[in-house]
Amino acid sequence: MIMQSLDVVLNTAEQTEAFAASLAKLVTAPCCIALQGDLGAGKTTFARGFLHALGYTGTVKSPTYTILEPYQIGQITLHHFDLYRLSDPEELELIGAHEMFNDDCINLIEWPEQGEGWLPDMDLWLKITYLKQGRQFSLSATTERGQQILQHLSVPS
């Protein structure tokens, strides 16, 4: 059940990263965020802005081929999943993903529909849609935790 949602149109990668940073500042573990959108929509750009806001200074690459990129940033453990190449949700079990959905972790999950039936409930769903100019970011809270985050989110201009 969607409790609350927010739609914003962003025109640049910098705006996408700033939006992700504003969200990252509100998120604490445990939290699962689904990232949906076509190839090239900006899911990894969003993840980059999110990670940089948490203090990660390295390169953020799409985990399309590795399925998972883990990050340890001080006391924060973040897992960036890209399930695009998953042929069966059970493959997540083979990589030990069940250990990554615990109370100490933040999880960003690209292509969550590929893990349907195996993934835990998402706190937030971010759907990115191409527009003629820019992209629409639709963020929906689907848990009480997600709703609390969304209530405090301010959209950078």
Buried (B, 14 or more C-beta within 10 A) or exposed (E): EEBBBBEBEBEEEEBBBBBBBBBBBBBEBBBBBBBBBEEEBBBBBBBBBBBBBBEBEEEBBBBBEBBBBEBEBEEBBBBBBBBBEBEEBEBBEEBEBEEBBEEEBBBBBBBBEBBEEBBEEBBBBBBBBEEEEBBBBBBBBBBEBBBBBBEEBEBEE
